[in-house]
Amino acid sequence: MEASLCIERLDEAGIDRGVIMTIVDAPEVNPEAVELIAEACRQYPDRLWAFASIHPW
């Protein structure tokens, strides 16, 4: 999902800030996932916060 779409959805719901994360907890499954989240947070630093979940293995 594009960051701008996340912002649109937040605006529609009247939410000021949101936490975003990937649904992948193993970076080797989708190495770009973490960068996608980081870029979204760079684009909207006042609106989006990143959350990371890393599988221990």
NORCOR-V995318 format. One record per run of one state. SS is the DSSP state (alpha for helix, beta for strand, coil for the rest). FROM is the first residue (numbers start at 1). LEN is the number of residues. Records with the same first field share a line. If there is no record, write none. Layout:
SS=FROM-LEN ; FROM-LEN
This chain:
coil=1-2 ; 14-4 ; 21-11 ; 44-4 ; 51-7
alpha=3-11 ; 32-12
beta=18-3 ; 48-3
